[in-house]
Amino acid sequence: IFLLAITCAFVSKTLSGSYMNSMITQIERQFNIPTSLVGFINGSFEIGNLLLIIFVSYFGTKLHRPILIGVGCVVMGLGCFLQSLPHFLMDRYEYESTVSVSGNLSSNSFLCVENGTQIFRPTEDPSECVKEVKSLMWMYVLVGNIIRGIGETPIMPLGISYIEDFAKSENSPLYIGFVETGAIIGPLIGLLLASFCAHVYVDTGSVNTDDLTITPTDTRWVGAWWFGFLICAGVNVLTAIPFFFLPKTLPKEGLKHDADIIKNDKEKQSKEVKKEKDGITKDFLPFMKSLLRNPIYMLFILISIIQFNAFVNMFTFMPKYLEQQYGKSASDAIFLIGIYNLPPICIGYIAGGLIMKKFKITVKQAAHIGCWLSLTEYLLHFLCFLMICDNSSVAGITITYKGYVVC
């Protein structure tokens, strides 16, 4: 039951995260804010996460882990609801007053947008192209994302440690593989949801969409970004319910539940609880010091930072690149990223867990396999340089504000 519950929690948390990343361009247009500010809003999730992750990871293992995970899911739901709130407090989106450098991009363009039709609208005054933030409602999205990061903090460290403590050592890789598969199914659902919401006009229900003069391929189009956040909020709250009914500890998988073992376990647990209460804060600094001095652990942290940096950047800015460079709508760009990225990762998690269980691969052997596979992947990525398109014309950089080419 816990394995099912924590898998659903991973689905819900990654669903919210992938949806947020996919709606970056929609939020940018809705609030008319610069891309640098949008990047800060998207990174605020990690800010909230970093505020508590060390303390939750250390002290959480000494407390009731399932309840802490449930509380985290509820907090994530609150953060998602807060992110959708600006839609209900703001006026309707006026795309007529929004500056657009280009008109409707051709969705039939092949590979490069230059092969399609692109209409430039030069302006006499460069200041007209500067974005002016007309509302501070984006602060709700920022604060909501921070709260969502705080809520996500206990799910991964406490959930994985709970499995490691009470599962057989040979079964834990498979169980964790299932959980990580949920972490991939979540983004897949989130990208599909984002693709649907990006195709629906932001003020649908309050305006007649038949009167719109723009289409989803127009650079001024804003999808119903708020609707997906409401769905994410509901999903996060629902996944929290089972954790409030799970016990603090479980019998070790594979052990016989006879009376002597249960009695010994209870005596051992009572002694450990008393010991933990005595040294719950005294051992924290020595514990952190030993981690920082562990070269293998620090190397793993460095590699994880590099991998996540590439992964997050791709999910954050690739939709915008596909829109501007290839003339795809936001809906199509989000859908394409989910289709060609997530299924292979999902298969890899399950296959990796099964292979480790069947061949009894050690941690050292798994590190070697992961190293060579990552190196092969890195070399294959150089093939992307063979697909080169000319950069789109940008007023003030490659062309003047009057439309003439800059020499």
N, C-alpha and C positions, 0 to 999 in steps of 0.2 A: 504493500500500500504506500509506503514511504517512497519507494522507487518511482511509482506512478505519479505521486504527488509532486516530487521534486522535478521530474521530467516535464510535467505541466507548468511548473513554475519557471523552468528554463525557457519553455516555449513562450510564455507570457512576457517574460522580461526581454527576450530577444525580439519578440514581435513588436514591442513598444520601441526598442532601440532602432530597429531597421526602418520602422515607419517614420520615426523622427528624422533619420538621416535622409530618407527619400523625399520628405516634404520640405527640405531646405530651400529649394528654389521657390516653392509656393509661398513660404513664410517671408522670404526676401521680397517678393513682389507685393504681398499683402500689406506689409508695413513700410515698404519703400525704403529699406535699409541697405547699407553697403554690404558687400560680401564679407569684408573683414569682421563686421559685427555679427553676421550670421555664423561665421566660423567660431566666434567666441561663444555664442549661444549654444551651438552644437557641442562645444567642448566643456560647457558648464556641467554636463552630466558627470564627467570624470572629476570635476572639482568637488561635487557633492560626494562622490564615491571615495575620493582620497581623504576627505575629512574624517571618515569613520572606519575605513577598511582595516587598518592595523589594529585598532582597539576591538572591533567586532570579531576579527579573526582570532585574537588571543583570548579575550574574556568570554566570547560567545561559546567556546567549547566547554566552559565550566558552568554554563547556564542551561536553560531548557532550549535546545537548538530548534526543534520544530516550531515552537511558539515564536521564537525570534524570526524565523523564516516567514511565518504567516504574517507577522506584523510588518515585515519588509514588503511583502506583496501588497498589503493594504496601503502602505505609504506610497508605493509606486502608482497605485490606482489614483490616489489623491493628486500626485504630481501630474499624471496624464489629464485628469479633469481640469486642473488649473491651467494647463497648456491650451485647452480648447476654449477657455473662458473669454478671451478677447473677442471672439466672433460674436458673442451675445452682448458685448458691451460697446462694440464699435458700430459706426455707420456702414452702409453698404459700400462695397468696393467699386471705385469709379475708374475704369480702365481708360476712359477718354482723357483723363488728366495725367496719365502715366506716360513718360517719355519712352518711345520705342525706337531704337536705332534701325531696326529692320522690320519689314512687314511680315506677312504670313510666309513661313518657310515651306518649301515644297517637301511633302512627306514622301514623294516618289523619287527623290534624288538618290543616285547610286553612289555609295561609299562617301564621296565628298560633296559637301553642300554646294560647291561651285558649279557642279554639273546640273543643279536645279535652278530654280528662279529665286532671286533674292533682290528685294527692292530696298534701296537705301534712301533714307529721308534725312539729308543733311540739314543742319540748322545754322543760322547766322550767328547765334550767340552760344558759345561753348558752355556758359553757365546753365543753360537749359538742360544739359546732359548730367549735371551734378544732382545726385539724389538728395532730397530734402526730407528728413524724417518728420512726418506730420503727426505722429502719435507715439506715445510712450507705452502703448499697450503691449509691445513686444517684451516688456519687463515680466509680464505674466508667463510668457513662454520660457524666459530665462529662469525665473524662480521655480517654475514647475519642473524644468529639466534638472535643476539642482536637487529638488526634492525627490525626483525619480531616481537620481543617482544615489541618494542617501538610502532609499528603500531597497535598492538592488544590492546593497552592501552585504547583508548576511546570507544571501541565497547560495552563491557559489562556494565560498569557503566552508560554511557550516554544513551545507548539503553534502559536499564531497567528503568531509571529515566524518560525517554521520555514517556514510556508506562504508568508508574505510574501517571504522571502528567495529562494525557489527557484521560485515560480510567476510566470507572466506577470502584469503589473499589471492587465490587463483580465480575467483569470480569477480573481484572488484574491478579489474580492467574492463570486463564485459559490461558490468552495471554502469560504470562511468561512461563507457561508449554509448550506451542507450541514452544516458542523460545528455551527453554532448550532441547526440543526434537530435534531441529535442531543441538544443541551442541552434541547430541549423534549420529545423522545420519552422521555428518561430520566424526567422528572417524571411523564409520563403513565403509564409502566409502574410507577413508584414509588407513585403514587396507587392504581392498580389492585391492586398488591400489598398496600398498606396497608389498602385496603377489604376484601380477603380476610382478612388477618390479624386485623383488628379484629372480624371476625365469628366467629372461632375463639376459644374460651375459652383464657385464658392458660396454664392447667395441663392442657390437653388431653393425653391420653396417660397422665397420672398420676392423674386423677380421672375418675369416671363422670359424663359431662356430662348424662346423663338424670336425675341426682339434683339438678341445679341448680335453685334456686328463683328465679333472675333470668334475664332475657333480654337480648339486645344493646341494647335500648332503655332498659334500666335505667341510672341514673346511677352505679351501683356496678360495672357490667360492665367487665372489663379483657380486651382481646383479646390474642392471641399476638404481642405486640410484638417479642419476642426472635427469633422465627423469621425475620422479614424481614431483620433485621440479619445473620443467618448467610448468607442468600442474597446480600445486598449485598456481604459480605466475599468470597464466592467469585467473584462477577462482577468485582469490582475486581482481584483477583489474576489472573484469566484475561485481562483486558484488558491487563495489564502485559507479558505474554509477548512480543508482536511487537516492542515497542520496544527490547528488548535485542539484536535482530538487524538493526536499521536503521542506516545509516551516519551519521556526524556531519554530512556535507554531501552535497548532491545537485547534479547539473548543472542550470544554470538552464533552466527550461522554454522550449522554442522555439529554443535554440541548437544549432548543428551540433556534433557530438561528434568533430571532427577532431583530429588529433594536436597541431597547433599550439595550439589553444584549450585542450586538456587540459593541455599543458605550461605554458602561461601561467597557467592557473588554479592549478596546483600551486605555481608560484613565488610567485604573489600570495598564496595562502593561507599559505605558510610565512612570508612577510614579515609578514602580519597577525597570525599566532600569536605571533611573536617580539615584535611591537609591543604586543600585548595583554598578554603576560606582564610587560613592562616597566612598563605603565601601568594594570594591572588595578585597583589600589586608588587610585592617584594621581588618576584622573579621576572617581572616584565622587562626591565632594562637589561639584565644579563641574557635573557632570551633573545632580544633584538640584537645584542652585541654578538652573540654566537652565530646568528643568521648572517649578519653583515660580514663576518669573517669566513663564511663558508664559500670557497671559490666556485664549487659546482652550482650551488644555489644562485649565486650572483650572476654566473654566466647564463643560467637559464632565464633569469629575470631580464638580462640584456637582450637575449634572443627574442623573448616574448615581446619586449618593447618594440623591436624592429619589425616583427611580424604584424603586430596589431596596428602599428603606425601605417604600414602599407595597406592593410585591410580596411581600416577606418577611412583613410583618405580616398580610397577607391569608392566606397559606399557614399561618401559625403559629396564628392565633386564629380564623379563620373557621370551621373545623370545630367548635370549642367553642361558638361563637355559634349555629350551625345546630342543634346538639344541644339547647342550653338554650332558645332562642327559638322554634324550630319543631318541637321534639319528634322530631328525626331521630336515628337511631342513628349511632354513630361511623362505621360502615361506609358508610351512605348519604351522610353529609355529605362524607366524603373523596371518594367516587365522583363526587358532583355537582360539586365544585370542579374536579376534573380534566376532566370532560366539557365544561364551559362556558368554561374558561379556556385550556387548552393547545392544542387543535386550531387555533383562529384564530391563535395566536402562531406555531405551526409553519408554517402556510400563509404567514404574513407574512414569515418569514425566507426561504423559498424564492422567493416572488414578488419580494421586495426584491432578492435577488441576481440573479435573471433580468432584472429591469427595469434595474438598473444596468449589467449587461453588454450588453443589447440597445440601450439608448439612450445608453450611454456617459455616464452621469450623474457629474458631478464630486462631490467631497466637500462643497463648498459648497452645491451644489444639493440633495444628499441631506440636508444639515442643515436647509435650508429646508423640504423635504418633511416631515421628521421633526418639525419644530417645529409646523407647522400641523396635522398629524395628531394630535399629542399634545394640542394646545389643543382640538381638536374632541372628543377622547376625554374630556378634563377636563370640558368643558361637558356632555357626555352623562351623565356620572356624577351630575350634579345630579338626574337623574330618579329616582335611588334614594331621594331624600327623599320621593317621593310614596308609597312603600311603607312605611307606619309601623305598627308594632304596639306595643301597650302592653307595658311592661316586666314581666317575671315578678316575682312576689312574692318578696322576700328577707327572711329573718328578721333583725331588728335594724335594717332600713333602711326598708322599706315596710310591714312588719307586725312586731308584737312577737314575742318568743320563745314567747308563749303562743297565738299565732295571731290576735290582734286587729289590726285595721288601725290604723296609726300616723296620727294626725291632724296 
